Amino acid sequence: MCGRIAQYTGIREMVDALSGWPQRERFRVPQNAQPRYNVGPATPVAVLHVHDDELIAEQVRWGWAPHWAQGKPPAINARVEGVASRNYFRAIWKHGRALVPADGWYEWKTSEDNPKQKQPYYLRLAGGGPLFFAGLGQFPVAGTEPGDFDGFVILTGEADGALAQVHDRKPLVLMPDEARAWADPATTTHEAEDIARYHAATAEAFEWYPVSRAVGNVRNDGPELITPLP
């Protein structure tokens, strides 16, 4: 977890859901970008981060590795339990906090009767609406295109409550107040760690249901992927 997300709401609506971001805004995500219902790693994903008091929305590759680990598969997630102390994430932990806006994400629940059989579930905020994953990344220098070393990861934590019945891990979803604080460069790393570890949304904030196994093929895309199974 987390290995597949949905981004079908427009980026403007995503930013508006942050409820009054005070900084200037710059959008490098096409306003007419196609809705995506099956976003996988190693592809460009809309991400929000702050630079020089400006909220920047741009597409960045999902996956990141430090320069000294190039050639190895990049990480797509970072466990919150150790991200602040791991040398692997040191550079982006200090200077790369970001938000990954999404409409929901997918988890695969292993069958109790057959460990080889897994049922995909779609998870979202109860009632729907944009949500924000806590992310870390390395982003393009202002005015330039993404480079070979740019990318991001999504923070994950231990699943709580009924969520644990679907999967033992969950992406860290931040509500607007916590999301703004997480992305604000004025927030210290100590404060950011506290937000991620203790103030992410809990199971009660979400709803989930089984969906088609077609989501397992990243080439499939469309609203039918988030339609509940009969």
N, C-alpha and C positions, 0 to 999 in steps of 0.2 A: 504494500500500500504506500503511496497512492500511484496507480499506474495508468489511469485513464480518466479523463474529465470531459465535461461538456461546456462549451462557450457559445451560446446561441443568442444571448441578449447583446444588443449593440453596446460598444464601449462607452458611448455617452451616457446611456442609462446606467451602466455599471458604476461610473464615476459619480453620478448623481445619487446613487444609493449610499454613498459614503456620507451623505447628509451634511453638506456645507464645508467642503475642503477649503481652507483659507488661502492656500497658495495659488500662484498662477498655474495654468495648465497648458500642456503642449501634447497634441495627439499625433503620433507617428504610426498609428494603426489606421488603415483605410476605413473611412466612415461607411463605405459600402461593402465591408468585408463579409464574406459568406458565413452564415451561421454554421457552427461545427458541433456535432453531437457525439463525436468519437475521437477526441484529441489524444494522441499518444505521444510518448517520449520521442526525442530527437526531431520534433517538428517545431516550427515557430508558433509561439503562444503569446497572446496578449498579456502583458505584465505592467504593473504600475510601480514606479519608484520615484523618489524625490531627489532632485539635484539643483543646488543653488536656489532653494525655495520655490522650485517649479515642479509640479506634479507631471511626470512624463508617462505617457502610455505608448508602448511600442511592442513590437513582436520580437521575442527572444527565444532562442532554442531551449527546449526543455531538456536539461541535462548539463552538468558542469563538472569539471575536474580542475584542480590547481595545475599550474604550468609544469610542475615537476612530476605530475602523474599522467601527462599526455601519453596516448597510446594504449591506455587502459580504458575499459568501459566507464563512461562518466556516471556519476551518481545522479539519480533523479529525485531521491528523497534524502532527508537528513533527520535522524532521530533526535528529538528535542532533549532526551535524557543526557546526551553527551556532546551536542553540537558546539556548545560554548568552549569546550576544552579540547576538542579534537583538532590536531594540527591540520588535517585535511581541509577543514572549513574555516581556518583561522582568518584568511584574508576577507572572505565575504561575510563572516560573522561580524567583523568590526565595521565594514563599510558597505555592505550590500543588502540591507534589509529591503524587502519588496512585498507587494501584494499580488497575488494571482487571482483575478476575478473569475468567477465561474458560476454556472447555473446548478451544477451538481457534479457528482463523481460516481464511479462504478466500483463495486467490490464483488469478488467471487467467493461464494459460500461453499465450503466443502461439505459434501453429503456425509452424514453420519454412517450411512449404510455402505457407501462406496467412496473411499477417499480419492479415487480417480475421477469422480464425477463432481463438477462444480456448477453452481447456478449463479449467474450474474444478477446483481441487484443494482438499482439506481437509487442514490441517496441525494437528498436536497434539503433545504430549509423547510420546515413545516409550513405549508401554504405556498411554497415557491418563493421566487425572488432571488436576486444576486447574492452570492456569498463571497468571502474573501479568504483565501488560503494564505497563511504566513509563509513567505518565501525568502530565499537568500539567493543572491546572484552577482554576476559580473556583467556590467552593461556597457553598451557602446558609448564612446566619448561623444559629447554633444555634437550633433550635426553629421555624424558619420554612420555608416552602415555597420551592423553587427559583425564582429570579427571572429576568428577561430577560437578565441579563449572566452568569448561571451556565452553566457548560459545561466540557468537558474535551477534551483531545487525547491521542493515543497517540504516543509517541516511536518513530521508525523509524531504522534504520541500514542500511548496505550488507549485502546478503545474502552469506553466506560458504559455502564448500564446495559441496555438492550442492544446497543451497537456491537457489543462483544459477541453477540450471537451470530453476527454476520461475518465479522473479521476481528482479529485481535489488535489491529492497528487502525488508526484513523488519521486523516490529514487534519492539521490544526486550522480550524475555521475561526476567524476573528469577527466579532460584531463591529459596527462602524466606529464606535469610540475607541475600542482597542486596536482596530485596524489603522486608524489615523495615527495613534501613538506609536504603533509598531514601525510604521514607515517614516516617521518623523526623525530626521537626523539628530534633533536635539535630545531625543530619548537615549539615555545611556545604555550600554550593553547590559549592565546589571538590571536596569528596568525592563529592557527588552526580554531578557531571559525570564523575568518574573511574569511578564505578559504571556509569553509562549507556554510556560510550564503550568500556570495556575489560572489563566483567564481566557482560555480558548472555550468555544461553545461546547456544551455537554450534550449527551444523547437526547435530552428532552427537546432540544432545538430542531431536531431533524425528523424526517419521515423517509421511509424507504419501501421498495417493493421489487419483486422479481421482474426481469425483462428478458427479451430474446437473447439467445446465445449468439446471435449475429453480431453483437457488439464485440465479440472476441476477435473478429477480423477487422483490423484498423482501417481497411479499405472501405468498409461499410460506413455510411454516414447518412443521417436523416432523422427526422422526428420520430419515426417508427421505433427507433432504438430505445427511446425513453417511455414508450407506451407500456403500461402495466400488462403483464400476461393475464389472460382470462382466469 
